[in-house]
Amino acid sequence: MGQTKDQKNRKAKLEKEIAILDQQIRSTNKKSDNALSSLRLTRRKIDSRKQLIAESDREIAELDGRISAQNDTIAMLQSRLDTMSLYYSRLVKTAYRNRDPRIWFISLLSSGDLGQGLRRYGYLKSLSGQMNTQARQIEDMRDTLQARKAAVETLRAEAGSVREARREDLSKLQKEEGESQALVNKLKKDKSSYQKQLKAKQRQMEALNREIQKMIEEATRASQPSKGKGKGTATASASKPRTEADIKLEAQFAANKGKLPWPAEGPVVEGFGRHNHPVYTNVQMPFNNGVNIALPPNTAVKAVFGGTVSKVIVMPGYNQCVLIQHGGYFTFYCKLASVNVKAGDKVSTGQVIGRVDTISDETQLHFELWEGKNPRDPESWLR
């Protein structure tokens, strides 16, 4: 009884996400110029909180259903117990009437023949056995009934606990929605200042996008068979033929779409693609080629698949970044404080390649996944 394993896992994951977001919001709130980041984190926390409340609603409905089913069973058992008790009382009355041994002898002696006497003897003898059996059955039924009633009380207590947690979550949600609106109002008051910050972040993201496209083009070009025959041509010097291992690795990577492990466990605070500014809704943010994952400080970042480290670079606003090649696929890990690998290293699935950095009071991993020269939504590839 109680929560299923899946329910527990879902709620634990949401509670962990909320704890991570809470920690980051507290950090970003220390600086007045982080209102946009705080707003994004707060809205993500609100979303997680709503999901947690929905899980509680499902759990309460399930518990109520179990309580109702148990009550139906209790009613049925009580009815059976009442019937058994009535039958037992009749047996007791019959036994009481025949309690004097002389009545037994008179009944037997007054029999018309031997067969009738034996039948009467069998009836009188079985009467005591029936009483004992019925008494045991009644006792067992009462025990079963008590166990069912105890189970109902346990379920009611559990449902009450879930309802109380849900009330607390609703109260927190209301507070968080108020904080979100306060941040929106704050951003609206100082639009020019936040637009300057936005432009600075746009330049950093655009620089990162150009750099990764350049690195992938170089890596892709290096994997293409040479078309030039001259020994001194640029194509001949820069290219190397793709091996069977490269082709096999690429196929294995593609076959694992939707099954790849996450580089680190945490809530996605900014998804893939084009997004409008959360306050100035007519302003478009730079295209996000990946996802931003909020993490506790110093969290280990792991390779999502086996491959070769193509490059390690440092970018403004993103600190250290690692590009790993998996045949014709690439994964990119940014905002690392430390890196455990170097260009040319072979890495395996789940191998720690570095630890996440805290930049401007934000501890977030920027992760991208590319199929050749095209960025893909990592969330459709990760399990």
Protein Blocks (a to p, Z undefined) as FASTA:
>chain_A
ZZdfklmmmmmmmmmmmmmmmmmmmmmmmpmklmmmmmmmmmmmmmmmmmmmmmmmmmmm
mmmmmmmmmmmmmmmmmmmmmmmmmmmmmmmmmmmmmmpmklmmmmmmmpfblmlmmmmm
mmmmmmmmmmmmmmmmmmmmmmmmmmmmmmmmmmmmmmmmmmmmmmmmmmmmmmmmmmmm
mmmmmmmmmmmlmmmmmmmmmmmmmmmmmmmmmmmmmmmmmmpccfbfbfkbmklmmpcc
ddfklmmmmmmmmmmgoiaccfbdcddfbdedjdddfklmmbccdddfbdcddddehiac
ddfbdcddfbdcddehklpaddddehjaccddehifbdcbdehiacdehiafbdcddeeh
iacddddddehjaccdfklmpZZ
